[in-house]
């Protein structure tokens, strides 16, 4: 579902200030902060397996 930006505050009420924050963080910093490393294939490798697509 998508809503127009001008309705975001009304839709998200008290959570709106957090939803509208534009923050970025390099993935290396995120991994270090959370002490996390991915254990599954990346998006492209996962899509190349083809099980998301149907034929026919």
DSSP file (Angstrom, degrees, kcal/mol; ACC not computed):
  #  RESIDUE AA STRUCTURE BP1 BP2  ACC     N-H-->O    O-->H-N    N-H-->O    O-->H-N    TCO  KAPPA ALPHA  PHI   PSI    X-CA   Y-CA   Z-CA
    1    1 A X              0   0    0      0, 0.0     2,-0.4     0, 0.0     0, 0.0   0.000 360.0 360.0 360.0 140.0    0.0    0.0    0.0
    2    2 A X        -     0   0    0      0, 0.0     2,-0.3     0, 0.0     0, 0.0  -0.964 360.0-167.5-126.7 146.5    1.3    3.4   -0.7
    3    3 A X        -     0   0    0     -2,-0.4     5,-0.1     2,-0.0     2,-0.0  -0.950  33.8 -95.2-129.4 151.7    0.0    6.8    0.5
    4    4 A X    >   -     0   0    0     -2,-0.3     3,-2.0     1,-0.1     4,-0.4  -0.335  35.6-117.7 -63.3 147.8    0.8   10.3   -0.6
    5    5 A X  G >  S+     0   0    0      1,-0.3     3,-1.4     2,-0.2     4,-0.5   0.840 113.1  61.7 -55.6 -36.5    3.6   12.0    1.4
    6    6 A X  G 3  S+     0   0    0      1,-0.3    -1,-0.3     2,-0.1     4,-0.2   0.663 105.4  47.6 -69.2 -13.5    1.2   14.7    2.6
    7    7 A X  G <> S+     0   0    0     -3,-2.0     4,-2.5     1,-0.1    -1,-0.3   0.418  84.8  95.1-102.0  -0.3   -0.9   12.0    4.4
    8    8 A X  H <> S+     0   0    0     -3,-1.4     4,-3.1    -4,-0.4     5,-0.3   0.920  83.0  49.5 -59.7 -47.8    2.1   10.3    6.0
    9    9 A X  H  > S+     0   0    0     -4,-0.5     4,-1.3     1,-0.2     7,-0.3   0.911 113.3  47.3 -59.7 -42.7    1.8   12.1    9.3
   10   10 A X  H  4 S+     0   0    0     -4,-0.2    -1,-0.2     2,-0.2    -2,-0.2   0.907 116.1  45.1 -63.7 -42.2   -1.9   11.4    9.6
   11   11 A X  H  < S+     0   0    0     -4,-2.5    -2,-0.2     1,-0.2    -1,-0.2   0.926 121.5  35.1 -69.5 -46.2   -1.4    7.7    8.7
   12   12 A X  H >< S-     0   0    0     -4,-3.1     3,-2.4     1,-0.2     4,-0.2   0.518  85.6-177.2 -90.5  -5.3    1.6    7.0   11.0
   13   13 A X  G >< S+     0   0    0     -4,-1.3     3,-1.6    -5,-0.3     4,-0.3  -0.158  72.1   5.0  45.5-121.6    0.4    9.3   13.8
   14   14 A X  G 3  S+     0   0    0      1,-0.3     3,-0.4     2,-0.1    -1,-0.3   0.695 132.1  58.4 -65.9 -18.4    3.0    9.4   16.6
   15   15 A X  G X> S+     0   0    0     -3,-2.4     4,-1.6     1,-0.2     3,-1.1   0.573  78.5  95.8 -86.2  -9.9    5.4    7.2   14.6
   16   16 A X  H <> S+     0   0    0     -3,-1.6     4,-1.9    -7,-0.3    -1,-0.2   0.845  75.9  57.4 -52.6 -44.5    5.6    9.8   11.7
   17   17 A X  H 34 S+     0   0    0     -3,-0.4     4,-0.3    -4,-0.3    -1,-0.3   0.856 110.1  45.8 -59.0 -32.3    8.8   11.6   12.8
   18   18 A X  H X4 S+     0   0    0     -3,-1.1     3,-0.7    -4,-0.2    -1,-0.2   0.851 110.2  53.0 -77.0 -35.0   10.6    8.3   12.7
   19   19 A X  H 3< S+     0   0    0     -4,-1.6    -2,-0.2     1,-0.2    -1,-0.2   0.826 108.7  50.4 -68.3 -32.2    9.2    7.2    9.3
   20   20 A X  T 3< S+     0   0    0     -4,-1.9     2,-0.3     2,-0.1    -1,-0.2   0.474  80.6 113.4 -90.6  -1.7   10.3   10.4    7.7
   21   21 A X    <   -     0   0    0     -3,-0.7     2,-0.9    -4,-0.3    -3,-0.0  -0.544  58.0-148.6 -70.9 131.6   13.9   10.4    8.9
   22   22 A X        +     0   0    0     -2,-0.3     2,-0.4     2,-0.0    -1,-0.1  -0.806  33.1 159.2-104.9  91.9   16.3   10.0    6.0
   23   23 A X        -     0   0    0     -2,-0.9     2,-0.3     2,-0.0    -2,-0.0  -0.905  18.0-174.0-116.7 141.2   19.3    8.1    7.4
   24   24 A X        -     0   0    0     -2,-0.4     2,-0.3     2,-0.0    -2,-0.0  -0.955   2.4-178.9-128.5 153.6   21.9    6.0    5.6
   25   25 A X        -     0   0    0     -2,-0.3     5,-0.1     4,-0.0    -2,-0.0  -0.960  34.8-108.2-150.4 130.9   24.6    3.9    7.0
   26   26 A X    >>  -     0   0    0     -2,-0.3     4,-2.0     1,-0.1     3,-0.6  -0.288  30.7-122.2 -57.7 143.8   27.3    1.9    5.1
   27   27 A X  H 3> S+     0   0    0      1,-0.2     4,-2.8     2,-0.2     5,-0.2   0.826 110.7  59.4 -62.7 -30.4   26.6   -1.8    5.3
   28   28 A X  H 3> S+     0   0    0      1,-0.2     4,-2.1     2,-0.2    -1,-0.2   0.901 107.2  47.2 -63.0 -39.0   30.1   -2.5    6.9
   29   29 A X  H <> S+     0   0    0     -3,-0.6     4,-2.8     2,-0.2    -2,-0.2   0.903 111.8  50.2 -67.4 -40.8   29.2   -0.1    9.7
   30   30 A X  H  X S+     0   0    0     -4,-2.0     4,-2.5     2,-0.2    -2,-0.2   0.924 111.0  48.9 -63.1 -44.7   25.8   -1.8   10.2
   31   31 A X  H  X>S+     0   0    0     -4,-2.8     5,-1.9     1,-0.2     4,-0.9   0.914 113.8  46.3 -61.4 -43.0   27.4   -5.2   10.3
   32   32 A X  H  <5S+     0   0    0     -4,-2.1     3,-0.4     3,-0.2    -2,-0.2   0.923 113.0  49.4 -65.8 -44.6   29.9   -4.1   12.8
   33   33 A X  H  <5S+     0   0    0     -4,-2.8    -2,-0.2     1,-0.2    -1,-0.2   0.898 121.6  33.9 -61.1 -42.4   27.3   -2.4   15.0
   34   34 A X  H  <5S-     0   0    0     -4,-2.5    -1,-0.2    -5,-0.2    -2,-0.2   0.451 102.4-128.7 -94.5  -1.2   25.0   -5.4   15.0
   35   35 A X  T  <5 +     0   0    0     -4,-0.9     2,-0.4    -3,-0.4    -3,-0.2   0.951  62.7 140.5  50.3  54.4   27.9   -8.0   15.0
   36   36 A X      < -     0   0    0     -5,-1.9     2,-0.4    -6,-0.1    -1,-0.2  -0.970  37.1-174.8-132.9 140.8   26.1   -9.6   12.0
   37   37 A X        -     0   0    0     -2,-0.4     2,-0.0    -3,-0.1     0, 0.0  -0.995  38.2-105.2-129.9 139.0   27.3  -11.3    8.8
   38   38 A X        -     0   0    0     -2,-0.4     4,-0.1     1,-0.1     3,-0.0  -0.353  28.8-173.5 -64.3 142.1   24.8  -12.5    6.1
   39   39 A X        +     0   0    0      2,-0.1     2,-0.2    -2,-0.0    -1,-0.1   0.424  61.5  66.7-114.1  -3.8   24.4  -16.3    6.0
   40   40 A X  S    S-     0   0    0      1,-0.1     6,-0.0     0, 0.0    -2,-0.0  -0.710  94.1 -80.5-116.2 166.1   22.2  -16.6    2.9
   41   41 A X        -     0   0    0     -2,-0.2    -1,-0.1     1,-0.1    -2,-0.1  -0.226  51.8-104.5 -61.3 155.4   22.8  -15.8   -0.8
   42   42 A X     >  -     0   0    0      1,-0.1     4,-2.5    -4,-0.1     5,-0.2  -0.172  39.9 -92.6 -70.7 174.0   22.6  -12.3   -2.0
   43   43 A X  H  > S+     0   0    0      1,-0.2     4,-2.7     2,-0.2     5,-0.2   0.925 123.6  45.7 -57.5 -50.8   19.6  -11.0   -4.0
   44   44 A X  H  > S+     0   0    0      1,-0.2     4,-2.3     2,-0.2    -1,-0.2   0.933 114.2  47.8 -63.5 -46.4   21.0  -11.7   -7.4
   45   45 A X  H  > S+     0   0    0      1,-0.2     4,-0.7     2,-0.2    -1,-0.2   0.898 113.4  49.3 -60.7 -39.8   22.3  -15.2   -6.6
   46   46 A X  H >< S+     0   0    0     -4,-2.5     3,-0.8     1,-0.2     5,-0.4   0.914 111.6  47.9 -65.8 -43.3   18.9  -16.0   -5.0
   47   47 A X  H >< S+     0   0    0     -4,-2.7     3,-1.6     1,-0.2     5,-0.3   0.851 102.9  63.2 -66.7 -33.8   17.0  -14.8   -8.0
   48   48 A X  H 3< S+     0   0    0     -4,-2.3    -1,-0.2     1,-0.3    -2,-0.2   0.723  88.0  70.7 -65.3 -20.0   19.2  -16.7  -10.4
   49   49 A X  T << S-     0   0    0     -3,-0.8    -1,-0.3    -4,-0.7    -2,-0.2   0.752  97.3-143.2 -68.3 -22.6   18.0  -19.9   -8.8
   50   50 A X    X   +     0   0    0     -3,-1.6     3,-1.2    -4,-0.3    -3,-0.1   0.430  63.2 122.1  82.6  -0.3   14.7  -19.2  -10.5
   51   51 A X  T 3   +     0   0    0     -5,-0.4    -1,-0.1     1,-0.2    -4,-0.1   0.540  69.4  61.9 -78.7  -0.9   12.3  -20.5   -7.8
   52   52 A X  T 3  S+     0   0    0     -5,-0.3     2,-0.4    -6,-0.2    -1,-0.2   0.599  97.7  69.5 -89.1 -13.1   10.6  -17.1   -7.6
   53   53 A X    <   -     0   0    0     -3,-1.2     2,-0.3    -6,-0.1     0, 0.0  -0.821  65.5-156.8-111.7 143.7    9.5  -17.2  -11.2
   54   54 A X        -     0   0    0     -2,-0.4     2,-0.3     0, 0.0    -3,-0.0  -0.858   6.9-150.3-114.2 153.9    6.9  -19.5  -12.8
   55   55 A X              0   0    0     -2,-0.3    -2,-0.0     1,-0.1     0, 0.0  -0.881 360.0 360.0-119.0 153.9    6.6  -20.5  -16.4
   56   56 A X              0   0    0     -2,-0.3    -1,-0.1     0, 0.0     0, 0.0   0.436 360.0 360.0 100.7 360.0    3.6  -21.3  -18.4
